[in-house]
């Protein structure tokens, strides 16, 4: 970090090609780090290296999301629960049909490679297993809401009249 700021200032000074003289005086400016700052930076780098050694892609997780070694088995459970909940919706519901197809496909991927996180993440292709698990939980919650809302039952009084413009 201590070499980044002077480099940026030098790059800015070169970009202005001497047209902005006050900028040149900041090229040599480097804030002094106190011992507390140095200790904090060292501890943060140790935590980051420990996290990256715990899981190969831990450094690239979204903020607040932690690696879960049981994510694949939890994902199978959520997919099974989603499929059971979908059975309570009408079979001709387009929502049910679409969610069933996606859920069965992803469940098959997870079931075929429970022990291989990388293969599951690569085949599903939407991020880490923990992110997929979060999406599956959200979908399960949405299925419950759709069951309550029943969008497949349209009454004639709520129908929107079609207007054709010439």
MARLOVO-977460 format. One line per field, with one value per residue: residue number from 0; x, y, z of N, C-alpha, C, O in turn. Coordinates in Angstrom, 1 decimal. Layout:
<sites>
k = [NUM, ...]
n.X = [X, ...]
n.Y = [Y, ...]
n.Z = [Z, ...]
ca.X = [X, ...]
ca.Y = [Y, ...]
ca.Z = [Z, ...]
c.X = [X, ...]
c.Y = [Y, ...]
c.Z = [Z, ...]
o.X = [X, ...]
o.Y = [Y, ...]
o.Z = [Z, ...]
</sites>
This chain:
<sites>
k = [0, 1, 2, 3, 4, 5, 6, 7, 8, 9, 10, 11, 12, 13, 14, 15, 16, 17, 18, 19, 20, 21, 22, 23, 24, 25, 26, 27, 28, 29, 30, 31, 32, 33, 34, 35, 36, 37, 38, 39, 40, 41, 42, 43, 44, 45, 46, 47, 48, 49, 50, 51, 52, 53, 54, 55, 56, 57, 58, 59, 60, 61, 62, 63, 64, 65, 66, 67, 68, 69, 70, 71, 72, 73, 74, 75, 76, 77, 78, 79, 80, 81, 82, 83, 84, 85, 86, 87, 88, 89, 90, 91, 92, 93, 94, 95, 96, 97, 98, 99, 100, 101, 102, 103, 104, 105, 106, 107, 108, 109, 110, 111, 112, 113, 114, 115, 116, 117, 118, 119, 120, 121, 122, 123, 124, 125, 126, 127, 128, 129, 130, 131, 132, 133, 134, 135, 136, 137, 138, 139, 140, 141, 142, 143, 144, 145, 146, 147, 148, 149, 150, 151, 152, 153, 154, 155, 156, 157, 158, 159, 160, 161, 162, 163, 164, 165]
n.X = [0.8, 2.0, 3.5, 1.8, 0.3, 2.3, 3.0, 0.6, 0.2, 2.5, 1.8, -0.5, 0.7, 2.3, 0.3, -0.9, 1.3, 2.9, 1.3, -0.2, 1.1, 1.0, 0.3, 2.6, 4.1, 2.9, 3.8, 5.9, 4.9, 4.2, 2.2, 3.1, 3.2, 1.9, 2.9, 0.7, -0.9, 0.8, 0.7, -2.0, -2.3, -0.6, -1.8, -4.3, -3.4, -2.4, -4.8, -6.1, -4.4, -4.7, -7.4, -7.4, -5.9, -7.5, -9.6, -9.6, -10.7, -11.4, -10.8, -12.2, -14.8, -18.1, -18.7, -19.2, -20.0, -19.3, -17.2, -18.7, -18.4, -20.3, -22.1, -23.0, -24.5, -26.5, -27.6, -28.7, -30.8, -32.4, -33.2, -34.7, -36.7, -37.8, -38.8, -40.7, -42.5, -43.3, -44.9, -47.4, -48.5, -50.5, -50.3, -50.3, -49.3, -47.2, -45.1, -44.5, -43.7, -41.4, -39.7, -39.4, -38.0, -35.5, -34.7, -34.6, -32.6, -30.3, -30.2, -29.6, -27.0, -25.6, -26.1, -24.6, -22.0, -21.2, -19.0, -17.2, -16.6, -15.7, -16.3, -19.1, -19.7, -18.6, -20.2, -22.8, -22.5, -23.0, -21.7, -20.3, -20.9, -22.2, -23.5, -25.2, -26.7, -27.9, -29.5, -31.2, -32.6, -33.9, -35.6, -37.1, -38.5, -39.9, -41.6, -43.4, -44.7, -45.8, -47.6, -49.4, -50.2, -51.3, -51.1, -51.9, -54.6, -56.8, -59.2, -62.2, -62.9, -60.6, -59.2, -57.2, -58.3, -57.6, -56.1, -55.9, -53.9, -54.0]
n.Y = [-1.2, 1.2, 1.8, 2.3, 4.8, 6.9, 6.1, 6.4, 9.2, 10.1, 9.1, 10.6, 13.1, 12.9, 12.5, 15.0, 16.4, 18.4, 20.7, 21.2, 22.4, 22.4, 19.7, 18.3, 18.6, 16.9, 14.4, 13.4, 13.1, 11.1, 9.6, 9.2, 6.1, 5.0, 3.0, 1.6, 1.5, 0.0, -2.5, -3.1, -3.4, -5.6, -7.6, -7.8, -8.7, -11.2, -12.4, -12.5, -14.2, -16.5, -17.1, -17.5, -19.8, -21.6, -22.2, -22.6, -20.6, -18.6, -15.9, -14.7, -14.6, -13.1, -10.2, -10.8, -13.4, -16.7, -19.5, -22.7, -25.9, -27.9, -27.2, -28.4, -30.7, -29.4, -27.9, -29.9, -30.8, -28.4, -28.3, -30.6, -30.1, -27.9, -29.1, -30.8, -28.8, -27.6, -29.5, -29.0, -27.0, -26.2, -28.5, -27.5, -25.0, -22.5, -21.3, -23.3, -25.4, -24.3, -23.8, -26.4, -27.7, -26.3, -26.8, -29.6, -30.1, -28.8, -30.1, -32.7, -32.2, -31.5, -33.8, -35.7, -35.0, -34.6, -34.4, -32.9, -29.7, -27.8, -28.9, -28.9, -26.1, -25.2, -26.5, -25.7, -22.9, -20.3, -19.1, -19.4, -22.3, -21.6, -19.2, -20.3, -21.8, -19.9, -18.7, -20.8, -21.1, -18.7, -19.1, -21.2, -19.8, -18.1, -19.9, -20.6, -18.1, -17.8, -19.9, -18.9, -16.5, -17.3, -16.8, -18.1, -18.3, -16.4, -14.0, -12.9, -10.3, -9.0, -9.0, -7.5, -5.3, -5.8, -3.5, -2.5, -0.7, 1.2]
n.Z = [0.0, 0.7, -1.5, -3.5, -3.5, -4.0, -6.6, -7.9, -7.7, -9.2, -11.7, -12.2, -12.3, -14.5, -16.4, -16.5, -17.5, -16.4, -16.4, -14.2, -11.7, -8.8, -8.2, -8.4, -6.1, -4.3, -5.1, -3.7, -1.2, 1.5, 3.8, 7.2, 8.9, 11.9, 14.7, 15.5, 13.2, 11.6, 13.0, 12.8, 10.0, 9.6, 11.1, 9.7, 7.3, 8.0, 8.9, 6.4, 4.9, 6.4, 6.1, 3.3, 3.2, 4.5, 2.8, -0.7, -2.3, -0.6, -0.4, -2.4, -1.8, -1.4, 0.5, 3.9, 3.6, 4.4, 3.9, 3.7, 4.7, 4.5, 2.5, 0.2, 1.0, 2.5, 0.4, -1.2, 0.6, 0.7, -1.9, -2.1, -0.3, -1.6, -4.0, -2.9, -1.8, -4.2, -5.3, -4.2, -5.6, -8.5, -11.2, -13.8, -13.6, -14.8, -13.4, -11.5, -13.2, -14.5, -12.3, -11.2, -13.2, -13.3, -10.6, -10.4, -12.2, -11.1, -8.7, -9.5, -10.5, -8.1, -6.6, -8.0, -7.6, -4.8, -3.2, -4.6, -4.7, -6.5, -9.0, -8.9, -8.6, -11.0, -12.9, -12.3, -12.5, -11.4, -9.3, -6.0, -3.9, -1.6, -2.3, -4.2, -2.5, -1.0, -2.9, -3.5, -1.1, -1.1, -3.3, -2.3, -0.3, -1.9, -3.3, -1.3, -1.0, -3.5, -3.5, -1.6, -2.9, -5.3, -8.3, -10.6, -10.7, -12.2, -12.0, -13.8, -13.3, -12.6, -14.9, -17.4, -19.8, -23.3, -25.4, -28.7, -30.7, -33.6]
ca.X = [0.0, 2.8, 4.1, 0.7, -0.1, 3.2, 2.9, -0.6, 0.5, 3.4, 1.0, -1.3, 1.6, 2.7, -0.9, -1.0, 2.5, 3.4, 0.3, -0.8, 2.3, 0.8, 0.2, 4.0, 4.6, 2.4, 4.4, 6.9, 4.2, 3.9, 1.9, 3.8, 2.4, 2.2, 3.0, -0.7, -1.3, 1.6, 0.2, -3.3, -2.0, 0.0, -2.9, -5.2, -2.8, -2.4, -6.2, -6.5, -3.7, -5.3, -8.7, -7.2, -5.4, -8.6, -10.4, -8.8, -11.2, -12.1, -10.5, -13.0, -16.2, -18.7, -18.6, -20.2, -20.3, -18.2, -17.2, -19.5, -18.0, -21.5, -23.0, -23.6, -25.6, -27.6, -28.2, -29.6, -31.9, -33.2, -33.8, -35.7, -37.8, -38.5, -39.6, -41.9, -43.4, -43.8, -46.0, -48.7, -49.0, -51.1, -49.3, -50.3, -48.7, -46.0, -44.1, -44.1, -43.0, -40.0, -38.8, -39.1, -36.9, -34.2, -34.3, -34.2, -31.3, -29.3, -30.1, -28.8, -25.6, -25.1, -26.1, -23.6, -20.6, -21.3, -17.7, -16.3, -17.2, -15.3, -17.1, -20.5, -19.7, -18.3, -21.3, -24.0, -22.0, -23.6, -21.0, -19.9, -22.0, -22.9, -24.3, -26.3, -27.6, -28.7, -30.5, -32.2, -33.4, -34.8, -36.6, -38.1, -39.4, -40.8, -42.6, -44.4, -45.4, -46.6, -48.7, -50.4, -50.7, -52.0, -51.2, -52.5, -56.1, -57.2, -60.7, -62.5, -63.0, -59.2, -58.5, -56.9, -58.7, -56.6, -56.4, -55.1, -53.7, -53.6]
ca.Y = [0.0, 2.4, 2.2, 2.6, 6.2, 7.7, 5.7, 7.1, 10.6, 10.2, 8.9, 11.8, 14.2, 12.6, 12.7, 16.5, 16.9, 19.7, 21.8, 21.4, 22.4, 22.0, 18.3, 17.7, 18.6, 15.7, 13.1, 12.9, 13.0, 9.7, 9.7, 8.3, 5.1, 4.8, 1.6, 1.0, 1.2, -1.2, -3.7, -3.4, -4.0, -6.9, -8.5, -8.0, -9.6, -12.6, -13.0, -12.8, -15.4, -17.7, -17.4, -18.1, -21.2, -22.5, -22.6, -22.1, -19.4, -17.8, -14.5, -14.1, -14.7, -11.8, -9.7, -11.4, -14.8, -17.5, -20.9, -23.7, -27.2, -28.7, -26.5, -29.3, -31.5, -28.4, -27.6, -31.1, -30.7, -27.3, -28.6, -31.6, -29.3, -27.0, -30.0, -31.2, -27.7, -27.3, -30.5, -28.5, -26.0, -26.9, -29.0, -26.7, -23.7, -22.3, -21.1, -24.7, -26.2, -23.8, -24.0, -27.8, -28.0, -25.8, -27.4, -31.0, -30.1, -28.4, -31.2, -33.7, -31.8, -31.6, -35.2, -36.5, -34.7, -34.0, -34.2, -32.0, -28.4, -27.1, -29.4, -28.4, -24.7, -25.0, -27.0, -24.8, -21.7, -19.0, -18.6, -20.3, -23.1, -20.8, -18.3, -21.1, -22.2, -18.7, -18.5, -21.9, -20.8, -17.6, -19.7, -21.9, -18.8, -17.6, -20.9, -20.4, -16.9, -18.0, -20.7, -18.0, -15.5, -18.0, -16.0, -18.8, -18.1, -15.1, -13.8, -12.0, -8.9, -8.5, -9.1, -6.2, -5.4, -5.6, -2.4, -2.6, 0.7, 1.2]
ca.Z = [0.0, 0.8, -2.8, -4.5, -3.6, -4.8, -8.0, -8.5, -7.8, -10.3, -12.9, -12.4, -12.7, -15.9, -17.2, -16.6, -18.2, -15.9, -16.5, -12.9, -10.9, -7.4, -8.0, -8.3, -4.7, -3.6, -5.5, -2.6, 0.1, 2.0, 5.2, 8.2, 9.5, 13.3, 15.0, 15.6, 11.8, 11.1, 13.6, 12.2, 8.6, 9.7, 11.6, 8.6, 6.2, 8.6, 8.8, 5.0, 4.5, 7.1, 5.4, 2.0, 3.3, 4.9, 1.6, -1.8, -2.9, 0.4, -0.6, -3.4, -1.4, -1.2, 1.9, 4.9, 3.3, 4.9, 3.3, 4.5, 4.2, 4.4, 1.6, -0.8, 1.6, 2.8, -0.9, -1.5, 1.5, 0.3, -3.2, -1.9, 0.3, -2.7, -4.9, -2.1, -1.7, -5.5, -5.5, -3.7, -6.6, -9.6, -12.2, -15.1, -13.3, -15.5, -12.4, -11.0, -14.3, -14.7, -11.1, -11.1, -14.2, -12.8, -9.3, -10.6, -12.9, -10.2, -7.7, -10.2, -10.5, -6.7, -6.1, -8.7, -7.2, -3.5, -2.6, -5.4, -4.8, -7.8, -10.2, -8.8, -8.9, -12.5, -13.7, -12.1, -13.1, -10.9, -8.1, -4.9, -3.4, -0.6, -3.0, -4.8, -1.4, -0.6, -4.0, -3.3, 0.1, -1.5, -4.2, -1.4, 0.3, -3.0, -3.6, -0.3, -1.3, -4.7, -3.1, -1.0, -3.8, -6.4, -9.5, -11.7, -10.6, -12.6, -12.1, -14.9, -12.9, -12.5, -16.2, -18.0, -21.2, -24.3, -26.3, -29.9, -31.3, -35.1]
c.X = [0.9, 3.4, 3.0, 0.4, 1.0, 3.2, 1.7, -0.4, 1.4, 2.6, 0.1, -0.5, 2.0, 1.5, -1.1, 0.2, 2.9, 2.5, -0.2, 0.4, 2.1, 0.7, 1.6, 4.5, 4.1, 3.0, 5.3, 6.2, 3.9, 3.5, 2.6, 2.8, 2.8, 2.4, 1.7, -1.2, -0.5, 1.0, -1.1, -3.1, -1.5, -1.0, -3.9, -4.7, -2.7, -3.7, -6.5, -5.7, -4.2, -6.6, -8.4, -6.6, -6.5, -9.4, -9.8, -9.4, -11.9, -11.9, -11.5, -14.5, -16.8, -18.6, -19.6, -20.5, -19.1, -18.3, -17.9, -19.1, -19.2, -22.5, -23.7, -24.7, -26.8, -28.3, -29.2, -30.9, -32.9, -33.9, -34.9, -36.9, -38.6, -39.3, -40.8, -43.0, -44.0, -44.9, -47.4, -49.2, -49.6, -50.1, -49.2, -49.7, -47.4, -44.8, -43.6, -43.3, -41.5, -39.1, -38.5, -38.0, -35.6, -33.8, -33.9, -32.8, -30.2, -29.1, -29.4, -27.3, -24.9, -25.0, -25.0, -22.2, -20.6, -20.0, -16.8, -17.0, -16.9, -16.1, -18.6, -20.6, -19.5, -19.6, -22.6, -23.7, -22.6, -22.8, -20.6, -21.1, -22.8, -23.9, -25.5, -27.3, -28.5, -29.8, -31.6, -33.1, -34.4, -35.9, -37.6, -39.0, -40.4, -41.9, -43.7, -45.3, -46.3, -47.8, -49.8, -51.0, -51.6, -52.2, -51.8, -54.0, -56.4, -58.7, -61.0, -62.6, -61.6, -58.5, -58.4, -57.4, -57.6, -57.0, -55.4, -55.0, -53.3, -52.6]
c.Y = [1.2, 2.8, 2.6, 4.1, 7.0, 7.4, 6.4, 8.6, 10.9, 10.1, 10.1, 13.0, 14.1, 12.9, 14.2, 17.1, 18.2, 20.8, 22.1, 21.3, 22.0, 20.5, 17.7, 17.7, 17.5, 14.4, 12.6, 12.7, 11.6, 9.8, 8.7, 7.4, 5.0, 3.3, 0.9, 0.6, 0.0, -2.5, -4.1, -4.0, -5.4, -8.0, -8.8, -8.9, -11.0, -13.2, -13.4, -14.0, -16.6, -18.1, -18.0, -19.5, -22.1, -23.0, -21.9, -20.8, -18.5, -16.3, -13.9, -14.2, -13.3, -11.4, -10.3, -12.8, -15.7, -18.9, -21.9, -25.1, -28.2, -28.1, -27.4, -30.2, -30.6, -28.1, -28.7, -31.1, -29.6, -27.6, -29.7, -31.0, -28.5, -27.9, -30.5, -30.1, -27.4, -28.3, -30.0, -27.4, -26.8, -27.3, -28.2, -25.3, -23.5, -22.0, -22.5, -25.4, -25.7, -24.0, -25.5, -28.2, -27.6, -26.5, -28.8, -31.0, -29.8, -29.5, -32.3, -33.5, -32.0, -33.0, -36.0, -36.2, -34.0, -33.6, -33.2, -30.7, -27.7, -27.5, -28.9, -26.9, -24.4, -25.4, -26.1, -23.4, -20.4, -18.5, -19.8, -21.1, -22.4, -19.8, -19.1, -21.5, -21.1, -18.5, -19.6, -21.6, -19.6, -18.1, -20.5, -21.0, -18.3, -18.6, -20.8, -19.2, -17.1, -18.9, -19.9, -17.0, -16.1, -17.2, -16.7, -18.8, -16.7, -15.0, -12.8, -10.6, -8.2, -8.5, -7.7, -6.3, -5.1, -4.5, -2.5, -1.2, 0.5, 2.2]
c.Z = [0.0, -0.6, -3.8, -4.6, -4.3, -6.2, -8.6, -8.7, -9.0, -11.6, -13.2, -12.8, -14.1, -16.8, -17.5, -17.3, -17.7, -15.9, -15.2, -11.9, -9.4, -7.2, -7.9, -6.9, -3.9, -4.0, -4.4, -1.3, 0.4, 3.5, 6.1, 8.8, 11.0, 13.5, 15.1, 14.2, 11.3, 11.7, 13.0, 10.8, 8.6, 10.1, 10.5, 7.6, 6.7, 8.5, 7.4, 4.5, 5.2, 6.5, 4.0, 2.1, 3.8, 3.8, 0.4, -2.4, -1.9, 0.2, -1.6, -3.0, -1.2, 0.3, 2.8, 4.7, 3.6, 4.2, 4.3, 3.9, 3.9, 3.4, 0.7, -0.2, 2.0, 1.5, -1.3, -0.7, 1.1, -1.0, -3.0, -1.3, -0.7, -3.6, -4.2, -2.0, -3.1, -5.9, -5.1, -4.6, -7.8, -10.7, -13.5, -14.8, -14.0, -14.5, -11.9, -12.0, -14.4, -13.5, -10.9, -12.0, -13.7, -11.5, -9.5, -11.3, -12.0, -9.1, -8.2, -10.2, -9.1, -6.3, -6.8, -8.3, -5.9, -2.9, -3.4, -5.6, -6.1, -9.0, -10.1, -9.1, -10.4, -13.3, -13.5, -12.7, -12.6, -9.6, -7.2, -4.5, -2.4, -1.2, -3.7, -3.7, -1.0, -1.7, -3.8, -2.2, -0.3, -2.4, -3.3, -0.8, -0.7, -3.3, -2.6, -0.5, -2.5, -4.4, -2.4, -2.0, -4.9, -7.7, -10.7, -11.7, -11.0, -12.7, -13.3, -14.5, -12.8, -13.8, -16.7, -19.4, -22.2, -25.2, -27.5, -30.5, -32.8, -35.4]
o.X = [0.5, 3.8, 3.4, 0.4, 0.6, 3.4, 1.8, -0.8, 1.3, 2.9, 0.0, -0.9, 2.1, 1.7, -1.6, 0.1, 3.3, 2.9, -0.7, 0.6, 2.9, 1.0, 1.7, 5.3, 4.7, 2.8, 5.5, 6.8, 3.2, 4.4, 2.8, 1.8, 4.0, 2.0, 1.6, -1.8, -1.1, 0.9, -1.4, -3.8, -1.9, -1.0, -4.3, -5.4, -2.8, -3.9, -7.1, -6.3, -4.2, -6.9, -9.2, -6.8, -6.4, -9.9, -9.5, -8.6, -12.8, -12.7, -11.6, -15.4, -16.1, -18.5, -20.8, -21.1, -18.0, -19.4, -17.7, -19.5, -19.1, -23.7, -24.9, -25.8, -27.9, -29.6, -30.3, -32.0, -34.1, -35.1, -35.9, -38.1, -39.8, -40.5, -41.9, -44.2, -45.2, -45.8, -48.4, -50.4, -49.3, -49.1, -48.2, -49.7, -46.5, -43.7, -42.4, -42.2, -40.6, -38.0, -37.4, -37.1, -34.6, -32.6, -32.9, -32.0, -29.2, -28.0, -28.6, -26.5, -23.9, -24.0, -24.5, -21.3, -20.1, -19.9, -15.7, -17.8, -17.8, -16.5, -19.1, -21.5, -20.1, -19.9, -23.3, -24.5, -22.7, -23.3, -20.7, -22.3, -24.0, -24.9, -26.6, -28.5, -29.6, -31.0, -32.8, -34.3, -35.5, -37.1, -38.8, -40.2, -41.6, -43.1, -44.9, -46.5, -47.5, -48.9, -51.0, -52.2, -52.5, -53.3, -52.2, -54.7, -56.3, -59.3, -60.1, -62.4, -61.5, -57.4, -59.2, -57.0, -56.8, -58.1, -54.2, -56.1, -52.4, -52.2]
o.Y = [2.3, 3.9, 3.1, 4.6, 7.8, 8.3, 6.9, 9.1, 11.9, 10.8, 10.4, 13.8, 15.1, 13.4, 14.6, 18.3, 19.1, 21.9, 23.3, 20.2, 21.2, 20.0, 16.6, 16.8, 17.1, 13.4, 11.4, 12.3, 10.9, 10.2, 7.6, 7.8, 4.9, 2.5, -0.3, -0.4, -0.8, -3.5, -5.3, -5.0, -6.2, -9.1, -10.0, -9.7, -11.9, -14.4, -14.4, -14.9, -17.7, -19.3, -18.9, -20.3, -23.3, -24.1, -20.7, -19.9, -17.7, -15.5, -12.7, -13.9, -12.3, -12.3, -10.3, -13.5, -15.4, -19.3, -21.8, -25.4, -29.1, -28.5, -27.2, -30.3, -31.0, -27.9, -28.4, -31.3, -29.8, -27.3, -29.6, -31.3, -28.4, -27.5, -30.6, -30.3, -27.0, -28.0, -30.5, -27.1, -28.0, -26.6, -28.2, -24.5, -24.4, -22.5, -22.7, -26.0, -26.5, -24.4, -25.8, -28.9, -28.4, -26.9, -29.3, -31.9, -30.5, -29.8, -33.0, -34.4, -32.6, -33.4, -37.0, -37.0, -32.9, -32.6, -32.8, -30.4, -27.1, -26.7, -28.5, -26.5, -23.5, -24.7, -25.9, -22.8, -19.4, -17.6, -20.9, -20.7, -22.5, -19.6, -18.6, -21.6, -21.3, -18.2, -19.3, -21.9, -19.7, -17.7, -20.4, -21.3, -18.1, -18.2, -20.9, -19.3, -16.7, -18.7, -20.1, -16.8, -15.4, -16.9, -16.1, -19.1, -15.8, -15.8, -12.0, -9.7, -7.0, -8.0, -6.9, -7.2, -4.2, -4.5, -2.5, -0.6, -0.3, 2.3]
o.Z = [-0.6, -0.7, -4.9, -5.7, -5.2, -7.1, -9.8, -9.7, -9.7, -12.6, -14.4, -13.7, -14.9, -17.9, -18.5, -17.7, -18.5, -15.5, -14.9, -11.3, -8.9, -6.1, -7.2, -6.6, -2.9, -3.4, -4.4, -0.3, -0.5, 4.3, 5.7, 9.4, 11.3, 12.7, 14.7, 13.9, 10.6, 11.0, 12.8, 10.4, 7.8, 9.6, 10.3, 7.0, 5.9, 8.2, 7.1, 3.8, 4.6, 6.3, 3.6, 1.1, 3.5, 3.8, 0.5, -2.8, -2.2, 0.7, -1.6, -3.8, -0.9, 1.1, 2.4, 5.5, 3.2, 3.8, 5.5, 2.8, 3.2, 3.4, 0.3, -0.8, 1.9, 1.5, -1.8, -1.2, 1.0, -1.2, -3.7, -1.6, -0.7, -3.9, -4.8, -2.2, -3.2, -6.6, -5.5, -4.5, -8.0, -11.0, -14.1, -15.8, -13.8, -14.8, -11.8, -11.6, -14.5, -13.6, -10.4, -11.6, -13.7, -11.4, -8.9, -11.0, -11.9, -8.7, -7.5, -10.0, -9.0, -5.7, -6.2, -8.5, -5.7, -2.3, -2.9, -6.6, -6.7, -9.8, -11.1, -9.9, -11.0, -14.2, -14.5, -13.4, -13.4, -9.0, -7.5, -4.7, -2.3, -0.7, -3.7, -3.9, -0.7, -1.3, -4.1, -2.2, 0.1, -2.3, -3.6, -0.6, -0.4, -3.6, -2.9, -0.3, -2.5, -5.0, -2.6, -1.9, -5.4, -8.1, -11.7, -12.7, -10.1, -13.4, -13.7, -15.4, -12.8, -14.0, -16.6, -20.2, -21.9, -25.8, -27.3, -30.8, -33.1, -36.6]
</sites>
